[in-house]
Amino acid sequence: MPEARDKHEAEQQAVGGVAERLIAKHPELDQSYIRELVQAEYEHLQQAKLRDYIPVLVEHAVKQDLKTGRAKGSSDRG
């Protein structure tokens, strides 16, 4: 199943790109925290059957978290 592996790797790279874009957009926040948010959302979507939009959904969800302030105080996380 090399095709499935390639798709999975491409999806992971795309999600990594989401983290990098959000880090660039929010330099005031801790990079590792943004990566944690992205990873948590990505893991939340692992059971999704339609995989094509996973990176978009991850980015949207994390942006909402940041916008609504659920990520405030992230640099205080231990």
N, C-alpha and C positions, 0 to 999 in steps of 0.2 A: 504493500500500500504506500508506495513512495509519493503518490499524488496527495493523499491525505496528510502525510507528514509535511510536505511542501506547503500545503494550505495552512496547516497549524503554525508552521514557522513564520509564514507571511502574516498571519493574524497576530502573532506575538510581536513581530517587528512593528506592525501598524499600531498596536497598543503601546509599545515603547515610544513610538513617535508622538502619541497623544500625551504621554507623560512629559516628554521633552518640550512640546509646545506649551503645555500648561505651566511648566517651570519657567520658561522664557517669559510668559505672560504675567506671572506672579512672582517676581524676584524677591518680594518681601516675605514669602512663605518658605518654610524649610523644604528643600528639595526631596528629602527622604519621606516627608509627610505626604507630599503630592504623589510620589510614587506609591506609597501605601494606599492612598485613596483610589488611585487608578487600579492597582492590583486587586484591592478588595472588590471593586465594581466588576472587574474582569472575572474574578472567581464567582461572583454572584450570577453571572451570565453563562457559566459553563454548561448548563443543561439546555441552553437555547438550541433549537433545531436549525433555525436559519442563521448561519454564521456570518453572512456577508456584511451585516451592519454592526457587528460587535464593536469595532473600534469607535464608530460614530455614537453608539449608545453609551459606551464607557465615557467618552469625552463629554457628552451632554449631561450625564448624571453627575460627573465630578464638577463640571462648571456650575451646575445647580447647587451642589453642596457648597462650593466656594462663594457663590452669589448670595445664598441665603444665610451665610455666616456659620454654617455647621462646621466649617473648617477653622473658624477663628480660634486664636490661641494655639495654633498648631506648633509654633515654635516652643511653646511651653511643655509640649509632650515629652515625657521622659524616656 
